[in-house]
Amino acid sequence: MSSELIERVQASAKKIPADVVIKNGKVVNVFTRKIMETDIAIKNGMIVGLGSYDGQQVIDAQGKYIVPGLIEAHVHIESSLLPPHEFAKVLLLHGVTTAITDPHEIANIAGVTGLEYMIADAKATPMNLFTMLPSCVPVTPFETNGATLNADALAPFMQETEVLGLAEVMNYQAVANTEQDIMEKIAAIQKAGGVIDGHAAGINAEDLTVYPATQIRTDHEAVTVKEAQERLDLGMYLMIREGTVAKDLTALLPVVTEKTARRCVFVTDDTLIDDLLEKGSIDHILRLAIKQGLDPLLAIQMATLNAAECFHLNTLGAIAPGYQADFFFTDDLTTLPIHEVFVKGQLVKTKEALVNELFPKASENKLLTELPKMNATPLDKKSFELKLTGEQGKIIEIIPNRLLTKELIAPITRENGCFVPSTIDDFLKIAVVERHKHTGNIGLGIVKGFELKAGALATSISHDSHNIVVVGTNDEDMLFAVNRLLEIGGGMIAVNNQEELACLPLAIGGIMSTLGYQTTYQRLVTLTKESRKLGASPDFDPFLTLSFLTLSVIPELKITDMGLFSFSEFALTDINHN
């Protein structure tokens, strides 16, 4: 019998003192959605009592509200540009004590080694960082990635306490067609008792039933009230997303009622470091939701208890006996300023700053050196020539702050049979350069919406295979930008007249920074400013938007290293429109 268990019972019964007692606080009860003025008794990192208690350490909450630690229900850590140990610092600053992560970005680059790196780095932080195993590595056969993860490769990871199940199943067609690889993964996770996340972008209600039929119980791709209600009607958890690119909160909030709220949770999915530091994480979504009329206690319940129950985390998400002592202090339940933050009863953030000695350094993760390097074929000035046969072409049209794109058919300018970018029409060239297997693949297309007037932008973050994607007004700057990223091992760059204006190196697999969150943030701010000077639209984040134009499992037109991709056809498509 566990001695810790006995001690908790004894502390709960007041036979021995608690380790820590929080007094003079107003506790947010997410079960009954009321405020309780009570002590919180903590023993061995767990809450053992509410009432009147004595403890070896007494903390005076000074009348502040005590809120359960917020839970991020679906996030790709890599999209923050930070490794787990730095990501944890930023989220704890915002009262987020638990995150359910999907490391399919690094998995598409480094496979098993990438997963091992992320899990090991996450374990070294004081935050609760759980992992959902990537389900689609590679996502589709229409692009080149760095690794393949089948059911046998994933199986050993299910022995890890921090692994909860199978991450977003993006290849709906593979499930609907009962393809062997995805069926084996789903069956293995079901056998292990894990949770399975969905990804049902553009899937109608009748077709959607395939997901819950295979025990896929969540989805974060609803963008309308109708889609949201369809997911709820099928017994799924609705993940309401508000990230850097995809901002669905305002559109979906009307579906949240007293009848539906307990099946709704909040997620960011993909959020850059600048948004995390300047706005926040789940705390930011709560502020927006409350400002738009959602009851604060209901919103907090969605961001805590609901998310914990969704992932069968039975000791997280509430302040009550038998729950882990994760919470934060605030003096306002509508604006939610984050004061002291506790994880397992330990103070990890004071009102002013993190308790830095609790966090590891990047150099402590020995797996870092085992991640793969850039492996691209050398480029030349003809690498980005886009030959066209017709007067009209298929153009990727950006929808600001959406992952969805449109297919635009329009007349295009040609010289000697090759496409010529037009800053007047905002028809720019986009290219994806394969960087994993030395294939020499370069996918070429046309994009509208960036509004660049000069230069080029490039990044080695391109979902989900993470080849190098570049958009530009001319081939020379595009070539310079890509070659520079290959030289430094990946990153994000703004270029004009074949000169580097700003650059953020991403030495961890070409998608995460070793510079620490403050320096990474400063570099990104500079990079964004320089992109705006080149004319980049102020209506959306240019680099994150660029990185999603390669995600072929989202409608409608996308670009991969193999060429232009049509979601409706679910196949590569000819850029010429005859």
C-alpha positions in Angstrom: 0.0 0.0 0.0 1.3 3.4 -0.9 2.6 5.5 2.0 1.7 8.6 0.1 -1.9 7.4 -0.1 -2.0 6.8 3.6 -0.6 10.2 4.4 -3.2 11.9 2.2 -6.0 10.2 4.0 -4.5 11.1 7.3 -4.1 14.7 6.3 -7.6 14.8 4.9 -8.9 13.5 8.3 -6.7 16.1 10.1 -4.7 13.4 11.9 -1.5 14.9 10.5 -0.9 18.4 9.2 -1.1 19.1 5.4 2.1 20.1 3.6 0.5 23.3 2.4 -2.8 25.1 3.2 -4.2 27.9 1.1 -6.3 30.3 3.2 -8.4 33.4 2.6 -9.2 32.5 -1.0 -12.3 32.3 -3.1 -12.3 28.9 -4.7 -13.9 28.4 -8.2 -15.8 25.2 -8.0 -16.2 23.9 -11.5 -18.5 21.1 -10.6 -21.3 23.4 -9.2 -20.1 26.6 -10.8 -20.0 28.6 -7.6 -17.5 30.4 -5.5 -16.5 28.8 -2.2 -14.7 30.6 0.7 -12.7 27.7 2.1 -9.2 26.5 2.9 -7.4 24.2 0.4 -5.3 21.4 2.1 -2.5 19.9 0.0 -0.5 16.7 0.8 2.1 15.2 -1.6 1.0 17.4 -4.4 -2.7 16.4 -4.1 -5.6 18.3 -2.7 -6.8 16.4 0.4 -9.4 18.7 1.8 -11.6 21.7 1.6 -12.7 23.3 4.9 -10.6 24.4 7.8 -7.1 23.0 7.9 -3.7 23.5 9.5 -0.5 22.9 7.5 3.3 23.0 7.7 3.1 25.9 5.2 0.3 28.4 5.1 -0.2 30.6 2.0 -2.5 33.6 2.3 -4.5 34.1 -0.9 -5.5 37.6 0.3 -9.0 37.3 -1.0 -8.1 36.4 -4.5 -10.0 33.9 -6.6 -8.4 30.5 -6.9 -9.0 28.9 -10.3 -8.1 25.4 -11.4 -5.1 25.3 -13.8 -6.3 25.8 -17.4 -6.0 22.9 -19.8 -4.9 23.3 -23.4 -6.8 20.4 -25.1 -5.0 20.3 -28.4 -1.8 22.0 -29.4 1.3 21.4 -31.5 4.1 22.7 -29.3 6.4 23.0 -32.4 4.1 25.7 -33.9 5.1 28.0 -31.0 8.7 27.7 -32.4 9.8 26.5 -29.0 10.9 23.1 -27.6 8.7 21.8 -24.7 10.9 23.1 -21.9 10.5 26.7 -23.2 6.9 26.2 -24.2 6.0 25.2 -20.7 7.5 28.4 -19.3 5.3 30.5 -21.5 2.1 28.6 -20.8 2.6 28.6 -17.1 2.9 32.4 -17.3 -0.7 32.2 -18.5 -2.1 29.8 -15.9 -2.1 26.9 -18.2 -0.8 24.0 -16.2 -1.7 21.1 -18.5 -1.5 20.7 -22.3 -2.5 17.8 -24.6 0.1 17.9 -27.3 0.4 16.4 -30.8 4.1 16.2 -31.9 3.3 15.3 -35.5 5.4 18.2 -36.8 8.7 16.8 -35.4 7.5 13.2 -36.1 7.1 14.0 -39.8 10.7 15.1 -39.7 12.4 12.7 -37.3 10.0 9.9 -36.7 10.6 7.9 -33.5 13.6 10.0 -32.5 11.5 13.1 -32.7 8.8 11.6 -30.4 11.5 10.5 -28.0 13.0 14.0 -28.0 9.7 15.7 -27.3 8.6 13.3 -24.5 11.9 13.5 -22.8 12.0 17.3 -22.9 8.4 17.5 -21.7 9.1 15.2 -18.7 11.8 17.6 -17.5 9.4 20.5 -17.0 7.1 21.1 -13.9 4.1 21.4 -16.3 1.7 18.5 -17.1 2.6 17.9 -20.8 0.8 14.9 -22.3 1.3 13.4 -25.7 -1.1 12.1 -28.3 0.8 9.9 -30.8 0.8 11.2 -34.4 -1.7 9.3 -36.5 -0.7 10.3 -40.0 3.0 10.3 -40.6 3.1 10.9 -43.5 -0.2 12.7 -43.8 -0.8 11.8 -47.5 1.2 10.2 -50.3 1.2 13.5 -52.1 4.2 15.0 -50.4 7.6 14.0 -49.1 8.3 13.9 -45.4 11.2 12.6 -43.4 9.8 9.5 -41.7 7.0 6.9 -41.5 5.3 5.8 -38.3 3.2 2.7 -38.5 1.3 1.0 -35.7 4.3 -1.1 -34.6 6.4 2.0 -34.3 3.8 3.7 -32.1 2.9 0.8 -29.9 5.9 1.0 -27.4 5.0 4.6 -26.7 1.6 3.6 -25.2 3.6 2.3 -22.2 4.5 5.9 -21.3 2.3 7.4 -18.6 2.3 10.7 -20.4 0.9 9.2 -23.6 -2.9 9.4 -23.8 -3.8 8.0 -27.2 -3.8 8.8 -31.0 -3.6 12.4 -32.2 -5.8 14.0 -34.8 -6.7 11.5 -37.5 -6.4 13.8 -40.5 -6.7 11.4 -43.4 -10.5 11.0 -43.3 -10.5 9.2 -46.6 -8.1 6.5 -45.2 -10.6 5.9 -42.3 -13.6 5.8 -44.6 -11.9 3.4 -46.9 -10.6 1.3 -44.0 -7.0 1.5 -45.2 -4.9 -1.0 -43.3 -2.4 1.4 -41.7 -4.9 3.7 -40.0 -7.1 0.9 -39.0 -4.2 -0.9 -37.3 -3.4 2.3 -35.4 -7.0 2.9 -34.3 -7.4 -0.7 -33.2 -4.1 -0.6 -31.2 -5.1 2.6 -29.4 -8.6 1.2 -28.6 -7.0 -2.0 -27.2 -4.7 0.1 -25.0 -7.7 2.2 -23.7 -6.5 5.4 -25.3 -8.3 8.4 -26.6 -8.5 9.2 -30.3 -8.7 12.8 -31.7 -10.3 13.7 -35.0 -9.7 16.2 -37.7 -12.8 16.5 -39.9 -12.3 19.6 -42.0 -15.0 20.0 -44.6 -16.7 16.7 -43.8 -20.5 16.8 -43.8 -22.7 15.3 -41.1 -23.6 12.1 -42.9 -20.0 11.3 -43.7 -18.8 12.4 -40.3 -20.4 9.4 -38.6 -17.4 7.3 -39.7 -15.3 9.0 -37.0 -17.4 8.3 -33.9 -18.1 4.8 -35.3 -14.3 4.2 -34.8 -14.3 5.9 -31.4 -12.8 9.1 -32.7 -14.5 11.4 -30.1 -13.1 14.9 -30.8 -12.9 17.5 -33.6 -11.3 20.9 -33.8 -12.1 21.7 -37.4 -15.7 23.0 -37.2 -15.9 26.5 -38.5 -19.7 27.1 -38.5 -22.5 26.7 -35.9 -24.0 24.0 -38.2 -20.8 22.0 -38.2 -20.3 22.4 -34.5 -23.9 21.2 -33.7 -23.4 18.2 -36.0 -20.4 17.1 -34.0 -22.2 17.6 -30.7 -25.2 15.7 -32.0 -23.0 12.7 -32.8 -21.7 12.6 -29.2 -18.3 14.2 -30.0 -16.4 16.8 -28.0 -16.4 20.1 -29.8 -13.0 21.7 -29.7 -13.4 25.4 -30.1 -10.2 26.7 -31.7 -8.7 30.2 -31.5 -5.0 30.2 -32.6 -2.8 32.4 -34.6 -4.2 31.5 -38.0 -7.5 29.7 -37.3 -9.8 31.9 -35.3 -13.2 30.1 -34.9 -14.3 31.3 -31.4 -16.7 34.0 -32.5 -18.3 31.9 -35.2 -18.8 28.9 -32.8 -19.7 30.5 -29.5 -23.4 30.6 -30.2 -23.5 26.8 -30.1 -22.4 26.9 -26.4 -25.5 26.7 -24.2 -26.5 25.1 -20.9 -27.4 22.0 -22.9 -24.2 21.7 -24.9 -21.4 23.3 -22.9 -20.2 20.2 -21.0 -19.1 18.7 -24.4 -17.2 21.8 -25.4 -13.5 22.6 -24.8 -11.0 25.2 -25.9 -7.9 24.7 -28.0 -5.3 26.9 -29.7 -4.0 24.2 -32.1 -1.2 26.4 -33.5 0.0 29.6 -31.9 3.2 31.5 -32.5 5.4 32.7 -29.6 4.4 36.4 -30.2 0.7 35.7 -29.8 1.4 33.5 -26.7 3.4 36.2 -25.0 1.3 39.2 -26.1 -2.2 37.7 -25.8 -1.9 34.4 -24.0 -3.1 30.8 -24.5 -6.3 29.4 -23.2 -6.5 32.4 -20.8 -6.8 34.6 -23.9 -9.6 32.5 -25.3 -11.4 32.7 -22.0 -11.1 36.5 -22.0 -12.5 36.7 -25.5 -15.4 34.3 -24.7 -16.3 36.1 -21.6 -16.2 39.5 -23.3 -18.6 38.1 -25.9 -21.1 37.1 -23.2 -20.1 33.6 -22.0 -20.6 33.2 -18.3 -17.1 33.3 -16.6 -17.7 30.2 -14.5 -19.0 28.2 -17.5 -16.1 29.3 -19.6 -13.6 28.2 -16.8 -15.5 24.9 -16.5 -15.0 24.3 -20.3 -11.2 25.1 -20.0 -10.7 22.8 -17.0 -13.0 20.0 -16.0 -14.4 19.5 -19.5 -11.0 19.1 -21.1 -9.8 16.8 -18.3 -12.9 14.5 -18.7 -12.4 14.5 -22.4 -9.0 12.9 -22.0 -9.9 10.7 -19.0 -7.5 12.8 -16.8 -9.4 11.9 -13.6 -7.2 13.9 -11.2 -7.0 17.1 -13.2 -9.3 20.0 -14.0 -10.8 20.9 -10.6 -10.1 22.1 -7.0 -11.4 19.3 -4.9 -10.1 16.4 -2.7 -8.4 13.7 -4.8 -7.4 16.2 -7.5 -3.9 17.4 -8.3 -3.1 20.8 -6.7 -2.9 22.8 -10.0 -4.4 26.3 -9.8 -3.7 30.0 -10.0 -4.7 33.2 -8.2 -6.5 36.0 -9.9 -8.4 39.1 -8.7 -10.8 39.3 -11.6 -12.8 36.5 -13.2 -13.5 38.5 -16.4 -10.1 39.9 -17.3 -8.2 37.0 -15.6 -4.9 38.5 -14.7 -2.6 35.6 -13.8 -0.9 36.0 -10.4 0.7 33.1 -8.6 0.6 29.7 -10.4 0.9 26.3 -8.7 1.5 22.8 -10.1 1.3 19.8 -7.7 1.1 22.3 -4.9 4.4 23.9 -5.8 4.7 27.5 -6.7 6.0 27.7 -10.3 5.2 31.4 -11.0 5.1 34.3 -8.5 3.0 37.3 -9.4 6.0 38.8 -11.2 8.0 35.9 -12.7 8.7 32.2 -13.2 10.6 30.2 -10.6 13.4 29.6 -13.2 15.4 26.9 -11.3 12.5 24.5 -11.8 13.1 24.4 -15.6 15.8 22.5 -17.5 18.2 23.9 -20.1 18.1 22.9 -23.7 21.6 21.3 -23.5 20.3 18.8 -21.0 18.3 16.9 -23.7 20.9 14.6 -25.3 18.5 13.6 -28.1 18.9 17.0 -29.6 22.0 16.0 -31.6 20.2 13.0 -33.1 17.6 15.0 -35.0 18.1 15.0 -38.8 19.7 17.9 -40.7 18.7 19.5 -44.0 19.1 17.1 -46.9 18.0 19.1 -50.0 19.3 19.0 -53.6 21.3 22.1 -54.6 19.2 24.8 -56.4 20.0 27.1 -59.3 18.4 30.1 -61.0 16.1 27.8 -63.0 14.8 25.9 -60.0 11.7 28.2 -59.7 10.7 28.5 -63.3 7.0 27.8 -63.6 6.1 26.8 -67.1 2.5 27.3 -68.2 0.6 26.3 -71.3 -2.6 28.3 -70.9 -3.8 31.8 -70.5 -5.5 31.0 -67.2 -4.3 29.3 -64.1 -5.5 27.8 -60.8 -4.5 30.1 -58.1 -4.4 29.5 -54.3 -6.4 32.3 -52.7 -5.8 33.0 -49.0 -8.7 33.5 -46.7 -7.3 35.7 -43.9 -7.1 33.9 -40.5 -8.4 30.7 -41.9 -6.7 27.4 -42.8 -9.1 27.1 -45.7 -8.2 28.5 -49.1 -10.1 29.1 -52.2 -9.5 28.0 -55.8 -9.3 31.0 -58.0 -9.3 30.7 -61.8 -7.8 33.9 -63.4 -5.8 35.1 -66.4 -2.0 35.2 -65.6 1.0 36.9 -67.1 3.6 34.8 -69.0 6.9 35.4 -70.6 8.6 32.7 -72.7 6.0 30.3 -71.5 6.8 30.9 -67.8 4.7 32.6 -65.1 5.6 36.1 -64.1 4.5 37.3 -60.7 2.3 40.4 -60.6 2.3 42.7 -57.5 -0.5 44.7 -59.1 -2.8 41.6 -59.2 -1.2 40.2 -56.1 -0.4 37.0 -58.0 2.9 35.8 -56.4 4.9 32.6 -57.0 5.0 30.0 -54.3 7.4 27.0 -54.1 7.9 24.0 -51.9 11.5 22.6 -51.8 11.9 19.0 -50.6 14.5 18.9 -47.8 14.4 15.4 -46.3 15.4 12.8 -48.8 17.4 14.7 -51.5 14.7 14.0 -54.1 15.1 17.3 -55.9 11.3 17.8 -55.8 10.1 21.4 -56.2 6.4 22.1 -56.2 5.4 25.4 -57.9 2.2 27.4 -57.8 0.6 30.8 -57.7 -0.9 32.4 -54.6 -3.0 35.5 -54.0 -3.4 37.3 -50.7 0.1 38.0 -49.4 0.3 41.5 -51.0 4.1 41.5 -51.1 5.4 44.4 -53.2 9.1 43.2 -53.2 11.3 40.4 -52.0 10.5 37.0 -50.6 9.5 35.2 -47.4 10.6 31.6 -46.7 10.2 29.1 -43.8 11.2 25.5 -43.1 7.9 25.1 -41.2 5.4 23.8 -43.7 2.6 21.6 -42.4 2.8 18.7 -42.1 5.9 17.4 -43.9 8.0 20.5 -43.2 9.7 21.0 -46.4 10.9 24.6 -47.2 8.1 26.8 -48.5 8.8 30.2 -50.1 6.7 33.0 -51.6 8.1 35.8 -53.6 7.9 38.5 -56.2 11.0 37.2 -58.1 13.0 34.1 -58.5 16.3 35.6 -57.4 15.1 36.5 -53.9 13.3 33.2 -53.6 16.5 31.3 -54.4 18.5 33.4 -51.9 16.0 32.8 -49.2 15.8 29.0 -49.6 19.6 28.7 -49.9 20.1 30.7 -46.7 17.7 28.4 -44.8 19.5 25.3 -46.0 22.8 26.8 -44.9 21.7 27.5 -41.3 19.7 24.3 -40.8 16.2 25.8 -41.2 14.3 28.8 -40.0 12.2 31.8 -41.1 13.6 34.6 -43.3 12.6 37.8 -45.1 14.7 38.8 -48.1 14.9 41.7 -50.6 17.4 42.3 -53.4 19.2 39.1 -52.4 19.9 40.5 -48.9 18.8 39.1 -45.6 16.5 41.6 -43.8 15.7 39.4 -40.8 16.1 35.8 -39.9 15.0 33.4 -37.1 17.1 30.2 -37.0 15.3 27.1 -36.1 18.0 24.6 -35.3 15.8 21.9 -33.8 14.6 19.9 -36.8 14.2 23.2 -38.7 11.0 24.0 -36.7 12.1 25.0 -33.2 14.5 27.5 -31.7 17.3 27.0 -29.3 17.4 30.7 -28.4 15.0 30.7 -25.5 11.5 32.2 -25.6 12.5 35.8 -25.0 15.1 35.9 -27.8 12.9 33.8 -30.1 10.1 36.3 -29.6 12.3 39.3 -30.3 13.6 37.8 -33.5 10.1 36.9 -34.6 8.8 40.4 -34.0 11.7 41.9 -36.1 11.0 39.3 -38.8 7.3 40.2 -38.9 8.1 43.9 -39.1 10.4 43.4 -42.0 7.8 41.3 -43.9 5.3 44.2 -43.5 7.9 46.6 -45.0 7.9 44.3 -48.0 4.1 44.8 -48.2 2.9 41.7 -46.4 -0.8 42.0 -45.5 -1.4 43.3 -42.0 -4.6 41.2 -41.7 -2.9 37.9 -40.8 0.4 36.4 -39.8 2.4 36.0 -43.0 4.8 33.2 -41.9 2.2 31.0 -40.2 -0.2 31.5 -43.1 2.6 30.5 -45.5 3.4 27.4 -43.4 -0.3 26.2 -43.7 -0.5 26.6 -47.5 1.1 23.1 -47.7 -1.4 21.3 -45.6 -3.2 19.1 -48.1 -5.8 17.8 -45.8 -7.5 21.2 -45.5 -9.7 22.5 -48.4 -9.3 23.7 -51.1 -6.0 24.3 -53.0 -2.7 23.6 -51.4 0.9 23.2 -52.6 3.4 20.4 -51.8 6.8 19.4 -53.0 5.0 17.3 -55.6 2.9 20.1 -57.0 -0.5 21.8 -56.7 -3.0 19.8 -54.7 -6.9 19.8 -54.9 -8.7 18.8 -51.7 -12.0 18.2 -53.5 -10.3 15.9 -56.0 -7.9 14.6 -53.2 -5.2 14.5 -55.8 -2.5 16.5 -57.4 -3.9 18.8 -60.0 -2.7 20.7 -63.1 -2.0 24.4 -62.5 -3.2 25.1 -66.0 -6.9 25.8 -66.5 -7.8 25.0 -70.1 
